[in-house]
Amino acid sequence: MEHKSGFVNIIGNPNVGKSTLMNVLIGEKLSIITNKAQTTRHRILGILNEKDFQIVFSDTPGIIQPAYKLQESMMNFVHSAFQDADVLIYMVEIGEKGLKDEKLFEKIKNTSTPVLLLLNKIDLVTQEEVSVQIEYWKEAVPNAEILPISALNKFNIQEILDRILELLPICEPYYDKDAITDKPIRFFVEEKIREKILKHYKKEIPYSVQIEVEEFFEEETIIRIRAIIYVLRESQKGIIIGHKGQGIKRIGTEARRELERFLGKQIYLETPVKVKKNWRNDDRQLKQFGYE
């Protein structure tokens, strides 16, 4: 039997369900998920392998108008998703009217790459409203195939996979057949700690935070991790730590439990908080943290 492989890249506005979709498609929680915009900062690959195919899904940051260099780097990840896509998934939710970047919207409408427009969160509205939305998107993006879905409730997921497989080229696998992502374990440690901060802190705090694993020692029965939580200002450090250290204790406990499930071992986790001024606008520091 011939083998199919290809890149299926997911783009869309913030909070439309891109990360939920990729996690459901590959059956593993790789992308962190919160109800806050800009949860995803990197381009994260999730790899689905079967005997006769390999689908390389790509989750990307939500499309925004950048206000600082970190956000510019996030949008560079989105632009790169156009360059190697065999299939482009443009994800929207009920009530949306287009991307927050008009140039990218035009790029989608004029691309020669097959486009699957996934209308997400249809479980929240009536069938009549879904039909109205489908007609709107048929006119707005005439080159796209439109599929109504609910990523959270896994509605129409198999139909998406079936259509992707029809569109993918015959090709050898790009990655080892046992690989599920291109990211190292340290990346997921950092992301799962950041997810807890996004969950528990409001306003500017989650957007001022960067995590860096400084030490990762794996022993037979335990993994010892020291992950630094960087913030922009001294006042933010105090907010993260919280009264009598209760804030940072909660973050560490929740992250440790999730990492133990993810890695299948006991975890010893240290999370010191340090100030790194202006890191979001510093090219050198952004490169150090994996942003290009």
Residue pairs with C-beta under 8 A, 6 or more apart in sequence:
1 51
1 52
2 52
2 170
3 52
3 53
3 54
3 170
3 171
3 172
3 173
4 52
4 53
4 54
4 165
4 168
4 169
4 170
4 171
5 53
5 54
5 55
5 56
5 168
5 169
5 171
5 172
5 173
5 174
6 55
6 56
6 86
6 87
6 167
6 168
6 169
6 171
7 56
7 58
7 84
7 85
7 86
7 87
7 174
8 55
8 56
8 57
8 58
8 85
8 86
8 87
8 88
8 89
8 164
8 168
9 57
9 58
9 60
9 81
9 82
9 84
9 85
9 87
9 88
9 89
10 18
10 21
10 22
10 57
10 58
10 59
10 60
10 81
10 89
10 91
11 18
11 60
11 63
11 78
11 81
11 88
11 89
11 90
11 91
11 104
11 108
12 18
12 62
12 63
12 90
12 91
12 92
12 99
13 62
13 63
13 92
13 96
13 99
13 100
14 37
14 38
14 39
14 61
14 62
14 63
14 64
15 35
15 36
15 37
15 62
15 93
16 62
16 91
16 92
16 93
16 96
16 120
16 121
17 91
17 93
17 120
17 121
17 151
17 152
18 31
18 40
18 59
18 60
18 62
18 91
19 31
19 32
19 33
19 39
19 40
19 59
20 33
20 151
20 152
21 89
21 91
21 118
21 120
21 149
21 151
22 30
22 31
22 44
22 46
22 57
22 58
22 59
23 29
23 30
23 31
23 33
23 46
24 151
24 154
24 157
25 46
25 48
25 55
25 57
25 157
25 160
25 161
26 46
26 47
26 48
26 57
26 180
27 48
28 46
28 180
29 262
30 44
30 46
30 59
30 180
30 181
30 183
30 188
31 40
31 44
31 46
31 59
31 191
32 39
32 40
32 191
32 192
32 194
32 195
32 198
33 39
33 195
34 195
34 198
34 199
36 198
36 206
37 62
37 64
38 61
38 62
38 64
38 71
38 74
38 207
39 62
39 195
39 198
40 59
40 60
40 61
40 62
41 61
41 70
41 74
41 291
42 61
42 74
42 77
42 183
42 187
42 290
42 291
43 58
43 59
43 60
43 61
43 77
43 78
43 80
43 81
44 58
44 59
44 181
44 183
45 56
45 57
45 58
45 59
45 181
45 182
45 183
46 56
46 57
46 58
46 59
46 180
46 181
47 54
47 55
47 56
47 57
47 175
47 179
47 180
47 181
47 182
48 54
48 55
48 57
49 173
49 177
49 178
49 179
49 180
53 165
53 168
54 173
54 174
54 175
54 177
55 161
55 164
55 165
55 168
56 174
56 175
58 81
58 85
60 77
60 78
60 81
61 74
61 75
61 77
61 78
63 75
63 78
63 99
63 100
63 101
63 104
64 71
64 74
64 75
64 100
64 101
65 100
65 101
66 72
66 74
66 75
68 280
68 281
69 280
69 281
69 282
69 283
69 286
70 279
70 280
70 281
70 286
70 291
73 286
73 291
73 292
74 291
75 101
76 292
78 104
79 104
81 88
82 88
82 107
82 111
82 113
85 113
86 113
86 114
86 167
86 168
86 169
87 113
87 114
87 115
87 116
87 164
87 167
87 168
88 108
88 111
88 113
88 114
88 115
88 116
89 115
89 116
89 118
90 108
90 115
90 116
90 117
90 118
90 141
90 144
91 117
91 118
91 120
92 117
92 118
92 119
92 120
92 137
93 119
93 120
93 121
94 119
94 120
94 121
94 122
94 124
94 125
94 129
94 130
94 133
95 133
97 136
97 140
98 105
98 140
99 105
99 108
108 115
108 141
108 144
109 140
109 141
109 142
109 143
110 143
111 143
114 145
114 167
115 141
115 143
115 144
115 145
116 144
116 145
116 147
116 160
116 163
116 164
117 137
117 141
117 144
117 145
117 146
117 147
118 147
118 148
118 149
118 151
118 160
119 130
119 133
119 134
119 137
119 146
119 147
119 148
119 149
120 149
120 150
120 151
121 150
121 151
121 152
122 130
122 148
122 149
122 150
122 155
123 150
123 152
123 153
123 155
130 148
133 148
134 146
134 148
137 144
137 146
138 146
145 163
147 156
147 159
147 160
147 163
148 156
149 155
149 156
149 157
149 160
150 156
151 157
175 182
185 216
185 263
186 213
186 216
187 290
188 262
189 211
189 213
189 216
189 225
189 227
189 259
190 211
190 212
190 213
190 227
191 211
192 255
192 258
192 259
192 262
193 211
193 227
193 229
193 251
193 255
193 271
194 206
194 209
194 210
194 211
195 255
196 250
196 251
196 254
196 255
197 205
197 206
197 209
197 229
197 240
197 251
198 206
199 254
200 247
200 250
200 251
201 239
201 240
204 236
205 231
205 236
205 239
205 240
208 231
208 232
208 233
208 236
208 280
209 229
209 230
209 231
209 236
209 240
210 229
210 230
210 276
210 279
210 289
211 227
211 228
211 229
211 230
212 227
212 228
212 230
212 288
212 289
213 225
213 226
213 227
214 226
214 227
214 228
215 224
215 225
215 226
216 223
216 224
216 225
217 223
217 224
217 225
218 224
218 265
221 265
221 266
222 265
222 266
222 267
222 268
223 259
223 263
223 265
223 266
223 267
223 268
224 268
225 259
225 267
225 268
225 269
225 270
226 269
226 270
226 272
227 269
227 270
227 271
228 271
228 272
228 273
228 274
229 240
229 248
229 251
229 271
229 272
229 273
229 274
230 273
230 274
230 275
230 276
230 279
231 237
231 240
231 273
231 274
231 275
231 276
232 275
232 276
232 277
232 278
232 279
232 280
233 275
233 277
234 275
236 275
237 273
237 274
237 275
239 247
240 247
240 248
240 251
240 273
241 247
241 248
241 273
242 248
242 249
242 250
248 271
248 273
251 271
252 269
252 270
252 271
255 269
255 271
256 267
256 269
259 267
259 269
260 266
260 267
276 285
278 285
279 285
279 286
279 289
280 286
286 292
